[in-house]
Structures are given as C-alpha cells and as structure tokens.
Amino acid sequence: MNAPLHKYSSSDLTVTFEPKKCINAERCARELSSVFRTSVIPWIDLEGAPMQKIIKQVRRCPSGALSCSVKETQPQSA
C-alpha cells in the first residue's frame, strides 16, 4: 500500500512526512511533543516550537521519514 507524503508548512518552514518509511513516530512525540502530537490531527504543529528546534528534531529522525526545508525570503524591492 502506498501512503502519500504529508506536508506541513508555516511561513518559514515545510516539514514532509513519509508514513511508509517511519519506524518510530513515538520518538518524535516524546522528544518534541509540542510539535509532534500522536493524538491530534494534524499531528505536526509547526507553531509548537521555534524553527531551529523543529529542524534539530527532524534531523534526528532515525528512518528518514521526516525531512524539512526552510523557505527562502525574497528581498523587498524599494
């Protein structure tokens, strides 16, 4: 069964979750429960912690099921 990718975006960050790769979602929920919530949908809340904490946790993902990208800001023209 193919599980679709799930994308969660804020104004600065996009986190992608690949359910078929995940081996231990509880780890994320335990280590950063304000963002990775197992009992609430959507289960990833990018407003739950500062961006750098979220990026750090995503990089700890043992299976590679989580990835993230920081949105580039465009300079304002005068």
VOLO-883336 format. One record per residue (C-alpha): x, y, z. Coordinates in pm, 1 decimal. Layout:
REM VOLO-883336
NODE         X         Y         Z
NODE         X         Y         Z
...
END
This chain:
REM VOLO-883336
NODE         X         Y         Z
NODE       0.0       0.0       0.0
NODE     139.3     340.2     -94.9
NODE      97.0     604.6     171.8
NODE     101.7     960.4      41.4
NODE     351.3    1219.4     156.5
NODE     220.8    1462.2     414.8
NODE     343.6    1822.0     403.9
NODE     309.1    2072.0     684.1
NODE     403.8    2433.0     618.8
NODE     444.1    2754.2     812.8
NODE     560.3    3088.3     680.8
NODE     926.2    2981.9     724.0
NODE     940.1    2602.1     718.5
NODE     798.5    2296.5     542.4
NODE     816.4    1953.3     704.8
NODE     745.3    1645.7     494.4
NODE     645.3    1313.5     649.0
NODE     661.7     979.4     463.8
NODE     449.9     736.6     670.4
NODE     573.0     424.1     488.3
NODE     932.2     499.0     598.9
NODE     850.8     572.3     963.1
NODE     981.8     321.0    1216.1
NODE     914.7     505.7    1543.6
NODE     684.8     813.1    1542.9
NODE     666.2     790.7    1921.0
NODE    1028.9     905.0    1943.4
NODE     946.6    1240.8    1782.9
NODE     640.4    1278.9    2000.7
NODE     840.4    1204.1    2313.9
NODE    1131.7    1434.5    2228.6
NODE     932.2    1734.3    2096.4
NODE     571.1    1678.0    2199.8
NODE     465.6    2037.9    2139.4
NODE     517.5    1979.8    1764.9
NODE     478.1    1603.9    1707.4
NODE     144.9    1507.6    1865.1
NODE      29.3    1148.0    1831.0
NODE    -328.3    1201.6    1948.1
NODE    -420.6    1509.0    1740.8
NODE    -473.8    1560.8    1367.8
NODE    -284.2    1717.6    1205.3
NODE     -14.7    1554.0    1412.2
NODE     259.6    1804.0    1323.5
NODE     212.6    2158.7    1456.6
NODE     488.1    2386.4    1326.7
NODE     377.7    2661.6    1563.9
NODE     457.2    2439.4    1863.8
NODE     828.1    2524.9    1889.6
NODE    1093.1    2754.2    1741.9
NODE    1200.2    2661.6    1389.5
NODE    1554.1    2561.0    1493.0
NODE    1420.1    2310.8    1750.0
NODE    1194.4    2155.6    1486.2
NODE    1481.2    2128.6    1237.0
NODE    1701.5    1967.9    1501.9
NODE    1433.5    1708.8    1581.5
NODE    1366.3    1633.1    1213.1
NODE    1738.2    1566.0    1165.9
NODE    1720.2    1310.1    1448.9
NODE    1462.7    1101.1    1260.7
NODE    1616.2     751.0    1252.1
NODE    1431.8     633.9     941.2
NODE    1441.5     944.5     722.5
NODE    1063.1     963.4     725.4
NODE    1084.6    1331.9     817.6
NODE    1253.3    1599.7     612.6
NODE    1234.8    1976.0     615.4
NODE    1314.7    2278.7     406.3
NODE    1347.5    2639.2     509.3
NODE    1168.8    2885.0     286.3
NODE    1393.4    3149.8     140.8
NODE    1279.4    3504.4     192.5
NODE    1285.9    3732.3    -106.8
NODE    1436.1    4077.6     -54.5
NODE    1183.5    4358.9     -76.0
NODE    1241.0    4598.7    -362.6
NODE    1209.2    4968.3    -287.8
END
